[in-house]
């Protein structure tokens, strides 16, 4: 990200490509060339593994929201926060950037209802295929 990324976010919100309490922009001008490479290859997610080792996150579970996003959550949306956040989840392997916020919430709530070791293993395998396969990350 460029140094002034946070300051520029306000001016870019009109270009948000998803509906709901999150910001996504495919060609976000705040992201540097190196940042684009890191995102495209999912290398930018590796620091999350430190959070897993510290016990603050799990490998599989709903992604944690940004504080700004959380402020826009409805009570229903907040139900996805009932479990420890994860590095990857059902949303990430079910369409990721093609899905809107409401679809993300529904997938996270489905995961919470159906949590199991088998489901986690399926999500982890799909995540690996997504990382090494065609890219659709922002």
C-alpha positions in Angstrom: 0.0 0.0 0.0 1.1 3.6 -0.6 1.8 5.7 2.4 -1.4 7.7 2.1 -3.6 4.6 1.6 -5.9 5.3 4.6 -6.4 8.9 3.7 -7.3 8.0 0.1 -9.8 5.3 1.2 -12.6 7.9 1.7 -12.3 9.3 -1.8 -12.3 5.8 -3.2 -15.4 4.5 -1.4 -17.6 5.6 -4.3 -15.7 3.0 -6.5 -16.4 0.1 -4.1 -17.1 -3.0 -6.2 -19.1 -4.9 -3.6 -22.2 -4.1 -1.6 -22.2 -4.2 2.1 -19.8 -3.5 4.9 -16.6 -4.2 3.1 -14.4 -2.4 0.5 -13.1 -4.1 -2.6 -11.6 -2.6 -5.7 -10.0 -4.7 -8.3 -7.5 -2.1 -9.5 -7.1 -0.2 -6.2 -4.7 2.7 -6.9 -3.5 2.5 -3.3 -1.8 -0.8 -3.9 1.8 -0.8 -5.1 3.2 -3.2 -7.8 4.8 -5.3 -5.1 1.5 -5.3 -3.2 -0.4 -6.5 -6.2 2.0 -9.3 -6.6 1.7 -10.3 -2.9 -2.1 -10.2 -3.1 -2.2 -12.1 -6.4 0.0 -14.9 -5.0 -1.7 -14.7 -1.5 1.7 -14.2 0.1 0.2 -11.2 1.9 -1.7 -13.7 4.0 1.3 -15.4 5.5 1.5 -13.1 8.5 -1.9 -14.4 9.5 -0.1 -17.7 10.3 1.7 -16.0 13.1 -1.7 -15.2 14.6 -2.7 -18.8 14.3 0.5 -19.8 16.2 -0.3 -17.2 18.9 -3.8 -18.7 19.2 -5.6 -15.5 18.0 -6.8 -17.2 14.8 -7.5 -20.6 13.4 -6.6 -21.9 9.9 -10.3 -22.1 9.0 -13.1 -19.8 10.0 -14.7 -16.5 9.1 -12.2 -13.7 8.2 -11.9 -11.0 10.8 -13.5 -7.7 9.7 -11.7 -4.3 9.8 -12.9 -2.0 12.6 -14.5 0.3 10.0 -16.4 -2.6 8.5 -17.5 -3.8 11.9 -19.1 -0.5 12.6 -21.5 -1.1 9.6 -22.5 -4.6 10.7 -26.1 -5.3 11.5 -26.9 -7.6 14.5 -27.4 -10.4 12.0 -24.0 -9.8 10.4 -22.3 -9.9 13.8 -23.3 -13.6 14.2 -20.4 -14.4 12.0 -18.1 -13.2 14.8 -19.3 -16.0 17.2 -16.2 -18.1 16.5 -12.5 -17.5 16.4 -11.6 -15.9 13.1 -9.7 -17.9 10.5 -7.2 -17.4 7.7 -9.4 -19.1 5.1 -13.0 -20.0 5.1 -16.1 -21.2 3.1 -16.5 -17.7 1.6 -12.9 -17.7 0.2 -13.3 -21.0 -1.5 -16.8 -20.4 -2.8 -16.3 -17.4 -5.0 -14.4 -14.9 -2.9 -14.4 -11.7 -4.8 -17.4 -12.6 -7.0 -19.6 -12.7 -3.9 -21.2 -9.7 -2.2 -21.2 -9.0 1.5 -24.6 -10.7 2.3 -23.4 -13.9 0.5 -20.2 -13.8 2.5 -22.2 -13.5 5.8 -24.4 -16.4 4.7 -21.4 -18.6 3.9 -19.8 -17.8 7.2 -22.9 -18.6 9.1 -23.3 -21.9 7.2 -19.7 -22.7 8.2 -20.4 -22.0 11.8 -23.5 -24.3 11.8 -21.7 -27.1 10.0 -18.2 -26.8 11.5 -16.4 -30.1 11.5 -12.9 -31.5 10.9 -14.0 -32.9 7.6 -15.3 -29.5 6.4 -12.1 -27.8 7.6 -10.0 -30.3 5.6 -12.1 -29.7 2.5 -11.8 -25.9 2.8 -8.0 -26.2 3.4 -7.6 -28.4 0.2 -9.7 -26.0 -1.8 -7.6 -23.1 -0.5 -4.4 -24.8 -1.7 -5.9 -25.3 -5.2 -7.0 -21.6 -5.2 -3.5 -20.4 -4.2 -1.7 -22.5 -6.9 -4.5 -22.2 -9.5 -5.9 -19.3 -11.5 -5.9 -16.0 -9.6 -9.0 -14.0 -8.7 -7.6 -12.1 -5.6 -7.6 -8.4 -5.4 
